[in-house]
């Protein structure tokens, strides 16, 4: 990972890519989110993607 990518990972929400404020960061699963809602939405989206991939591989 380049230096620019590392800095962006700490400055932007992993789900919605909004800029993060230092006092309002939410850290879960090795990523920073702007709030719990973004974290849960990202988890749901990842689960749906994994389910779709599994369904596509089974067919």
C-alpha positions as CSV (number, residue, x, y, z in Angstrom):
1,X,0.0,0.0,0.0
2,X,1.4,3.4,-0.9
3,X,1.8,6.2,1.5
4,X,-1.2,8.1,-0.1
5,X,-3.5,5.0,0.3
6,X,-2.5,4.7,4.0
7,X,-3.3,8.3,4.7
8,X,-6.6,8.1,2.8
9,X,-7.6,5.0,4.9
10,X,-7.5,7.1,8.1
11,X,-9.1,10.2,6.6
12,X,-12.2,8.8,4.9
13,X,-15.0,6.5,6.1
14,X,-14.5,3.0,4.7
15,X,-18.2,2.8,3.8
16,X,-19.3,6.2,2.5
17,X,-15.9,7.9,1.9
18,X,-16.8,11.0,3.9
19,X,-14.0,12.9,5.6
20,X,-13.5,11.8,9.2
21,X,-13.1,14.1,12.1
22,X,-10.5,12.9,14.7
23,X,-13.0,13.1,17.6
24,X,-15.8,11.3,15.8
25,X,-14.0,8.2,14.3
26,X,-15.5,4.8,14.7
27,X,-13.0,1.9,14.4
28,X,-14.1,-1.6,13.7
29,X,-12.5,-4.5,11.8
30,X,-9.3,-2.7,10.9
31,X,-11.1,0.2,9.2
32,X,-12.4,3.7,10.3
33,X,-16.1,4.6,9.8
34,X,-17.9,7.9,10.4
35,X,-20.5,6.2,12.7
36,X,-22.0,2.9,13.7
37,X,-24.7,3.2,11.0
38,X,-22.0,3.3,8.2
39,X,-20.3,0.3,9.8
40,X,-23.5,-1.8,9.8
41,X,-24.4,-0.8,6.3
42,X,-20.9,-1.9,5.1
43,X,-21.3,-5.2,6.9
44,X,-24.7,-5.8,5.3
45,X,-23.4,-4.9,1.8
46,X,-20.4,-7.2,2.2
47,X,-22.7,-10.1,3.4
48,X,-25.0,-9.6,0.4
49,X,-22.1,-9.5,-2.0
50,X,-20.6,-12.7,-0.5
51,X,-24.0,-14.4,-0.7
52,X,-24.4,-13.4,-4.3
53,X,-20.9,-14.7,-5.1
54,X,-21.6,-18.0,-3.4
55,X,-24.9,-18.3,-5.3
56,X,-23.2,-17.6,-8.6
57,X,-20.4,-20.1,-7.9
58,X,-23.0,-22.8,-7.0
59,X,-24.9,-22.5,-10.3
